[in-house]
């Protein structure tokens, strides 16, 4: 008799928090601590920004205001999303049987069939959120405005005109970004240059000696291409590979100035796994997710946006 794989557990409400968290927070940028996460936003959150002019003045016997304080605000309002998937158990059973019988090369896979299907859905959501964080467009289905569209529309952001990047010009192009970082930010432990994958690869190749200038043919340690260069910094600024950035884009900012907002424990979050066998006799499983997410930044004047022509 054929083995029957059934799912009887339904996840909903706050119990779904762990699954939603895994789906939203396991993208490259968030998972590696690239930006700040503001969880548990019920509807929206107003964040005050305080700016002062020259705060130190000559001393006197009287109390006199030594600075002009300007208060502005940013609103971070997560957008509601949903995932509705219908999967056939038969398509996954062979893989699952292999895992159960110990034939898999992985030892950290979910311990139940329902978790296995959820992990599949979570991975897809995480990939989408990573893209949304950097280049999402609110007008598109399943997206919110990412950092690049937000920064592009902000006159306060420091813009750098760019080009197509390869190993021969990546050093010069990264230098343009560093040169435009405000002096008060340079040297900050929270400061990073977030780069697209192709920029990261070009920088690694250039350090291995594959460029016309700079490191030369021998590369770092005079080892040429026979090495795995551990990229951490450029001109004293941390390099962060952001998978969600489109090719040739770079963003320089402090982690504390870039926010990802969500409502992980809100009632709007929901995960359900529904086995349709008892309802329509099929082998289908439906996965339902509902969650909220968005991004926002604080000070545009402290962000450098490198945009290719």
C-alpha positions as CSV (number, residue, x, y, z in Angstrom):
1,X,0.0,0.0,0.0
2,X,1.4,3.4,-0.9
3,X,2.5,5.7,1.9
4,X,0.1,8.5,2.7
5,X,1.6,11.8,3.5
6,X,-0.9,14.0,5.4
7,X,-0.7,17.3,7.1
8,X,-3.0,18.0,10.1
9,X,-1.5,21.1,11.7
10,X,-2.6,24.6,10.9
11,X,-0.5,27.6,11.9
12,X,-2.2,31.0,12.5
13,X,-2.0,34.2,14.5
14,X,1.0,34.7,16.8
15,X,2.1,31.1,16.4
16,X,3.0,32.0,12.9
17,X,5.6,34.5,14.1
18,X,8.5,32.1,13.7
19,X,7.6,31.2,10.1
20,X,7.0,34.8,9.1
21,X,10.3,35.9,10.7
22,X,12.2,33.2,8.8
23,X,10.6,34.3,5.5
24,X,11.1,38.0,6.0
25,X,14.4,38.2,7.8
26,X,16.4,35.5,6.0
27,X,17.3,37.6,3.0
28,X,21.0,38.4,2.4
29,X,20.8,42.1,3.6
30,X,18.8,41.5,6.8
31,X,20.3,38.1,7.7
32,X,23.8,39.5,7.6
33,X,22.9,42.5,9.7
34,X,23.1,45.0,6.9
35,X,20.2,47.3,8.0
36,X,18.2,48.0,11.1
37,X,15.0,46.0,11.7
38,X,12.0,47.7,13.3
39,X,9.6,44.9,14.3
40,X,6.1,44.9,15.7
41,X,4.8,48.0,13.9
42,X,1.1,47.7,14.3
43,X,0.1,50.2,11.6
44,X,2.7,52.8,11.1
45,X,5.5,54.5,13.1
46,X,6.5,58.1,13.1
47,X,10.2,58.6,13.6
48,X,11.5,62.0,14.6
49,X,14.7,63.4,13.2
50,X,16.7,66.0,15.1
51,X,19.2,68.3,13.4
52,X,21.2,71.2,14.9
53,X,23.4,73.9,13.4
54,X,26.7,75.0,15.1
55,X,26.0,73.9,18.7
56,X,29.1,75.4,20.4
57,X,29.3,79.2,20.9
58,X,31.5,81.5,22.9
59,X,30.8,81.6,26.6
60,X,28.9,84.4,28.4
61,X,27.2,85.0,31.8
62,X,23.8,84.7,30.2
63,X,21.8,81.7,29.0
64,X,21.5,82.0,25.2
65,X,20.4,79.5,22.7
66,X,23.5,78.1,21.1
67,X,21.8,76.2,18.3
68,X,18.8,76.1,16.1
69,X,17.0,72.7,16.5
70,X,15.1,71.4,13.5
71,X,12.7,68.5,14.0
72,X,11.4,66.6,11.1
73,X,9.9,63.1,10.8
74,X,9.8,60.0,8.6
75,X,6.9,57.7,8.5
76,X,7.5,54.0,8.2
77,X,4.3,52.2,7.2
78,X,4.5,48.5,6.4
79,X,2.5,47.3,3.5
80,X,0.3,44.1,3.7
81,X,1.2,41.2,1.5
82,X,0.0,37.6,1.0
83,X,1.2,34.4,-0.4
84,X,-1.2,31.8,-1.7
85,X,0.5,28.6,-3.0
86,X,-0.9,25.3,-4.0
87,X,1.6,22.5,-4.1
88,X,1.2,18.8,-5.0
89,X,2.5,16.5,-2.3
90,X,3.5,14.0,-5.0
91,X,6.0,16.5,-6.4
92,X,7.8,16.7,-3.1
93,X,7.4,13.2,-1.7
94,X,10.5,11.7,-3.3
95,X,12.7,14.4,-1.9
96,X,11.1,14.1,1.5
97,X,11.5,10.3,1.5
98,X,15.2,10.7,0.7
99,X,15.5,13.0,3.7
100,X,13.7,10.7,6.1
101,X,15.8,7.7,5.0
102,X,19.0,9.6,5.5
103,X,20.0,9.9,1.8
104,X,20.2,13.6,1.9
105,X,23.5,15.4,2.1
106,X,21.9,18.0,4.4
107,X,21.4,17.5,8.1
108,X,19.5,20.6,9.1
109,X,16.3,20.2,7.1
110,X,12.8,20.4,8.7
111,X,11.7,17.4,10.7
112,X,8.2,17.3,9.3
113,X,6.7,17.3,5.9
114,X,4.7,20.5,6.6
115,X,7.8,22.3,7.7
116,X,9.6,21.1,4.6
117,X,6.9,22.7,2.4
118,X,6.9,25.9,4.5
119,X,10.7,26.2,4.1
120,X,10.2,26.1,0.4
121,X,7.7,29.0,0.6
122,X,9.9,30.9,3.0
123,X,12.9,30.8,0.7
124,X,10.8,32.2,-2.1
125,X,9.5,35.0,0.1
126,X,13.0,35.8,1.4
127,X,14.3,36.2,-2.1
128,X,11.5,38.5,-3.0
129,X,11.9,40.6,0.1
130,X,15.7,41.0,-0.6
131,X,14.9,42.4,-4.0
132,X,12.1,44.6,-2.6
133,X,14.4,46.1,0.1
134,X,16.7,47.7,-2.6
135,X,14.7,48.1,-5.8
136,X,11.1,47.3,-5.1
137,X,8.4,49.6,-6.6
138,X,5.2,50.2,-4.7
139,X,3.3,50.3,-8.0
140,X,4.2,46.7,-8.7
141,X,2.3,43.7,-7.4
142,X,3.9,42.3,-4.3
143,X,6.4,45.1,-3.8
144,X,7.1,48.2,-1.7
145,X,9.4,51.1,-2.6
146,X,12.9,50.0,-2.0
147,X,15.9,52.2,-0.9
148,X,17.0,53.0,-4.4
149,X,13.6,54.3,-5.6
150,X,13.2,56.3,-2.4
151,X,16.7,57.8,-2.6
152,X,16.3,58.6,-6.3
153,X,13.3,60.7,-5.5
154,X,15.0,62.5,-2.6
155,X,16.9,65.7,-3.5
156,X,18.8,65.5,-0.2
157,X,20.5,62.2,-1.2
158,X,24.0,62.6,-2.6
159,X,24.0,61.4,-6.1
160,X,27.0,59.9,-8.0
161,X,26.8,59.4,-11.7
162,X,28.1,55.9,-12.6
163,X,28.7,53.5,-15.4
164,X,28.9,49.8,-16.1
165,X,31.4,48.3,-13.7
166,X,34.1,45.7,-14.4
167,X,37.4,44.8,-12.9
168,X,39.2,47.5,-14.9
169,X,37.3,50.4,-13.4
170,X,35.8,49.2,-10.1
171,X,38.5,50.8,-8.0
172,X,37.9,54.2,-9.6
173,X,34.1,53.8,-9.3
174,X,34.2,52.8,-5.6
175,X,36.5,55.7,-5.1
176,X,33.8,58.1,-6.4
177,X,31.4,56.8,-3.7
178,X,34.0,57.1,-0.9
179,X,34.9,60.6,-2.0
180,X,31.3,61.8,-1.7
181,X,30.7,60.3,1.8
182,X,30.1,63.2,4.2
183,X,33.1,63.8,6.5
184,X,31.1,63.3,9.6
185,X,30.2,59.7,8.5
186,X,33.6,58.6,7.3
187,X,35.2,56.3,10.0
188,X,31.8,55.3,11.5
189,X,31.6,51.7,12.5
190,X,28.1,51.5,11.1
191,X,29.1,52.9,7.7
192,X,29.1,50.5,4.7
193,X,29.1,50.6,0.9
194,X,26.3,48.3,-0.2
195,X,27.2,47.0,-3.6
196,X,25.5,44.8,-6.2
197,X,26.8,41.3,-6.9
198,X,28.6,42.3,-10.1
199,X,30.4,45.1,-8.3
200,X,31.5,42.8,-5.6
201,X,32.8,40.2,-8.1
202,X,34.6,42.9,-10.1
203,X,36.3,44.2,-6.9
204,X,37.4,40.6,-6.0
205,X,38.7,40.0,-9.5
206,X,40.6,43.3,-9.4
207,X,42.3,42.4,-6.1
208,X,43.4,39.2,-7.8
209,X,45.2,41.1,-10.4
210,X,42.7,41.3,-13.2
211,X,42.8,45.0,-13.9
212,X,44.8,47.4,-15.8
213,X,46.0,49.4,-12.8
214,X,46.1,49.3,-9.0
215,X,47.0,45.8,-7.8
216,X,48.7,44.8,-11.0
217,X,48.9,41.3,-12.5
218,X,50.1,39.6,-9.4
219,X,47.2,40.8,-7.2
220,X,47.1,40.7,-3.4
221,X,50.0,38.9,-1.9
222,X,51.5,38.4,-5.3
223,X,49.4,35.3,-5.8
224,X,47.4,36.3,-8.9
225,X,44.2,34.5,-9.3
226,X,45.2,31.6,-7.1
227,X,43.5,33.0,-4.0
228,X,40.2,33.7,-2.4
229,X,40.4,37.4,-1.5
230,X,38.5,38.1,1.7
231,X,36.8,41.4,0.9
232,X,35.9,43.5,3.9
233,X,36.9,47.1,3.2
234,X,37.6,49.6,0.5
235,X,39.5,52.8,1.6
236,X,38.6,52.1,5.2
237,X,34.9,51.6,4.5
238,X,33.2,48.2,4.9
239,X,31.9,46.5,1.7
240,X,28.6,44.8,1.9
241,X,27.3,42.7,-0.9
242,X,23.6,43.3,-1.2
243,X,22.0,40.6,-3.4
244,X,18.9,42.7,-3.9
245,X,20.7,45.6,-5.6
246,X,20.5,45.8,-9.4
247,X,23.8,45.5,-11.4
248,X,26.2,48.4,-11.1
249,X,24.4,50.1,-8.2
250,X,26.0,51.1,-4.9
251,X,24.7,52.8,-1.8
252,X,26.8,54.2,1.0
253,X,25.0,54.7,4.4
254,X,25.1,53.9,8.0
255,X,23.1,50.8,9.1
256,X,21.2,52.9,11.7
257,X,19.9,55.1,8.9
258,X,18.4,52.2,6.9
259,X,15.3,50.6,8.3
260,X,13.2,47.5,7.5
261,X,9.8,47.7,9.2
262,X,7.4,44.8,9.8
263,X,4.8,43.6,12.2
264,X,6.1,40.2,13.2
265,X,3.8,39.7,16.1
266,X,0.8,41.6,14.7
267,X,-2.6,40.0,14.1
268,X,-2.1,40.7,10.4
269,X,0.5,37.9,10.3
270,X,-0.8,34.5,9.5
271,X,0.6,31.2,8.2
272,X,-1.7,28.3,7.3
273,X,-0.9,24.9,5.8
274,X,-4.1,23.3,4.5
275,X,-4.1,19.6,3.3
276,X,-6.9,19.4,0.7
277,X,-7.1,15.6,0.7
278,X,-10.1,15.5,3.1
279,X,-11.8,18.4,1.3
280,X,-11.6,17.5,-2.4
281,X,-9.7,14.2,-2.5
282,X,-6.7,15.8,-4.2
283,X,-3.0,15.5,-3.2
284,X,-2.7,19.3,-3.0
285,X,-1.5,21.3,-0.1
286,X,-2.3,25.0,0.2
287,X,0.0,27.4,2.0
288,X,-1.3,30.8,3.0
289,X,0.9,33.6,4.4
290,X,-0.1,37.1,5.3
291,X,2.5,39.6,6.6
292,X,3.6,43.3,6.5
293,X,6.9,44.8,5.3
294,X,8.5,48.0,4.0
295,X,11.7,50.0,4.2
296,X,12.5,53.6,5.0
297,X,15.6,55.7,5.8
298,X,16.2,58.6,8.2
299,X,18.4,61.3,6.7
300,X,18.8,61.5,2.9
301,X,21.7,63.8,3.3
302,X,23.7,61.0,4.8
303,X,23.2,58.6,1.9
304,X,25.3,58.3,-1.2
305,X,23.6,56.7,-4.2
306,X,25.7,55.5,-7.1
307,X,23.5,55.2,-10.2
308,X,24.8,53.7,-13.5
309,X,24.2,55.7,-16.7
